Structure formats: structure tokens, C-alpha cells
Amino acid sequence: MSQKEFVKPVGLETPYRLFNLGGTAFVESKQGDDLDIMPASWNCPLDYDKMTVVIDSTHYSRKLIEASEYILLAVPGMGIQKEILYLGSVSKNDNPNKIADSGLKFFTLPDCDFPLPEGCSAWAVIKLIREPHNEKTYDLFMGQIVKAWADSRVFSNNHWHLEEGPDELRSMHYVAGGHFYAIGKRVDVTL
Ligand SMILES: Cc1cc2nc3c(=O)[nH]c(=O)nc-3n(C[C@H](O)[C@H](O)[C@H](O)COP(=O)(O)O)c2cc1C
């Protein structure tokens, strides 16, 4: 049977979901002692060392990001799935205690000003490249990766090997409404 038999039209209310299979990232922001963290699935590499991320203008994170001009992006694993959903469902605008209430734990590294969330596989400090038109019109932020770290159980020699690490570090791919996929099996393709 041809694949054509299974193909059905998709409505244009939320067609982005077709392409929303990229991994969910944490966006952490900080101004002085004021820390916030939110998941963002609308994140994308822009170049070898640059990232884009969409941060809605109503989010508490947004003012911290615009003021400090730095973010920490991280790749949360399935071991902290409840924390991901909580941090993406509750705004610090409504609950100043959001971070503590989420149960997310942090650790520090000597050469990083941001606390690093536990349960992630990778972390990067990003300095914003200001593009006011994109920020205002599309809530789209661009930035340069200035430092990066990864959990060596799942990423080393510049390559992922998630299948060798604990399942808790498998990345989470968000669709909508609490519906995620955890990344699946490795497939090596050769020509
Ligand atoms: C898995 C997931 C992914 C999300 N992706 C984005 C995103 O890409 N951009 C965005 O602006 N909000 C996104 N959100 C919503 C924010 O994370 C959410 O509104 C959060 O509570 C904002 O927190 P804050 O107001 O404390 O900054 C996402 C939520 C979830 C659960």
C-alpha cells in the first residue's frame, strides 16, 4: 500500500506542531539575585555558535533577559519531566517562589555566573545579539554561545551518545498540552 493512503490534511490553527519535534530547552535568566527559568521549545541553532529562542513578551524571564543580556540555555532530560512542565506552566509573575516550588535543583561551576540546573545533559551561556525589530515584532532573540558544558556520559568528543547514558538524560520533545516525546533510539545511516 502506498503512503498516500494515509495522508490527511492538517488544519492551519497549529501547523507548527508538525515541526515542533526539536528538543525542549531551559532558558534561565538572572538579574542580580532574581533568577527565573522557563522551558522553550521554540529554540533553534542559527549558526555553529549562535542560537535563537522565542521568549514571549509577557513572561517574567523576558525582563531579566532584556536587562542582563545573557541567558543560560540547557537541555533538560526526562528525569525532570515534572519540573519542566511546572516551570512552563507557572510564571514568576504569579508565583515569586516558582523556582523553589518546582523542586528543580542546581549546582555551580567556578567559571559560570549562572547556577546550572541538575538533570540536564548540556548547558550554554549565551550573550544576546540585540536585534530590536525581531525582539519586538516576533519575540525572537538571537545570541552568541560564549561557554558550554555537557554531561560526558551522553556527550563527548563533540558527539551525542545518549544511548550509553541514563534514560533520565534523554531529551524531551514537546508537542503541546503536557504531551512530550523522549528522544528515541540511535540510527546510524551510511551511504
Ligand atoms: C515544554 C514547554 C515549552 C515552551 N516553550 C516556550 C517557548 O518556546 N517560548 C515561550 O515564550 N514560551 C514557551 N513556553 C511557555 C513558558 O515556558 C511559560 O509561559 C513559563 O511559565 C514562563 O515563565 P516566566 O513567566 O516565569 O518567565 C513553553 C512551555 C512548555 C511547558
The ligand as an SDF file (V2000), in Angstrom:
LIG
                    3D

 31 33  0  0  0  0  0  0  0  0999 V2000
    7.5670   22.4330   27.1870 C   0  0  0  0  0  0  0  0  0  0  0  0
    7.2330   23.8830   27.0720 C   0  0  0  0  0  0  0  0  0  0  0  0
    7.8120   24.6530   26.0760 C   0  0  0  0  0  0  0  0  0  0  0  0
    7.5670   26.0280   25.9930 C   0  0  0  0  0  0  0  0  0  0  0  0
    8.1610   26.7540   25.0010 N   0  0  0  0  0  0  0  0  0  0  0  0
    8.0470   28.1070   25.0100 C   0  0  0  0  0  0  0  0  0  0  0  0
    8.7550   28.8980   24.0310 C   0  0  0  0  0  0  0  0  0  0  0  0
    9.4700   28.3870   23.1700 O   0  0  0  0  0  0  0  0  0  0  0  0
    8.6260   30.2450   24.0970 N   0  0  0  0  0  0  0  0  0  0  0  0
    7.8450   30.8780   25.0400 C   0  0  0  0  0  0  0  0  0  0  0  0
    7.7710   32.1130   25.0470 O   0  0  0  0  0  0  0  0  0  0  0  0
    7.1610   30.1470   25.9780 N   0  0  0  0  0  0  0  0  0  0  0  0
    7.2630   28.7970   25.9800 C   0  0  0  0  0  0  0  0  0  0  0  0
    6.6040   28.0450   26.9230 N   0  0  0  0  0  0  0  0  0  0  0  0
    5.8330   28.7440   27.9670 C   0  0  0  0  0  0  0  0  0  0  0  0
    6.7110   29.2800   29.1070 C   0  0  0  0  0  0  0  0  0  0  0  0
    7.7160   28.3470   29.4830 O   0  0  0  0  0  0  0  0  0  0  0  0
    5.8030   29.5730   30.3130 C   0  0  0  0  0  0  0  0  0  0  0  0
    4.8340   30.5360   29.9700 O   0  0  0  0  0  0  0  0  0  0  0  0
    6.5570   29.9730   31.5780 C   0  0  0  0  0  0  0  0  0  0  0  0
    5.6830   29.8190   32.6770 O   0  0  0  0  0  0  0  0  0  0  0  0
    7.0990   31.3960   31.5710 C   0  0  0  0  0  0  0  0  0  0  0  0
    7.7010   31.6140   32.8210 O   0  0  0  0  0  0  0  0  0  0  0  0
    8.0890   33.0690   33.3850 P   0  0  0  0  0  0  0  0  0  0  0  0
    6.8840   33.9810   33.2240 O   0  0  0  0  0  0  0  0  0  0  0  0
    8.4270   32.8240   34.8310 O   0  0  0  0  0  0  0  0  0  0  0  0
    9.2410   33.5660   32.5790 O   0  0  0  0  0  0  0  0  0  0  0  0
    6.7470   26.6590   26.9620 C   0  0  0  0  0  0  0  0  0  0  0  0
    6.1190   25.8710   27.9590 C   0  0  0  0  0  0  0  0  0  0  0  0
    6.3500   24.4940   27.9860 C   0  0  0  0  0  0  0  0  0  0  0  0
    5.6750   23.6610   29.0460 C   0  0  0  0  0  0  0  0  0  0  0  0
  1  2  1  0
  2  3  1  0
  2 30  2  0
  3  4  2  0
  4  5  1  0
  4 28  1  0
  5  6  2  0
  6  7  1  0
  6 13  1  0
  7  8  2  0
  7  9  1  0
  9 10  1  0
 10 11  2  0
 10 12  1  0
 12 13  2  0
 13 14  1  0
 14 15  1  0
 14 28  1  0
 15 16  1  0
 16 17  1  0
 16 18  1  0
 18 19  1  0
 18 20  1  0
 20 21  1  0
 20 22  1  0
 22 23  1  0
 23 24  1  0
 24 25  2  0
 24 26  1  0
 24 27  1  0
 28 29  2  0
 29 30  1  0
 30 31  1  0
M  END
$$$$
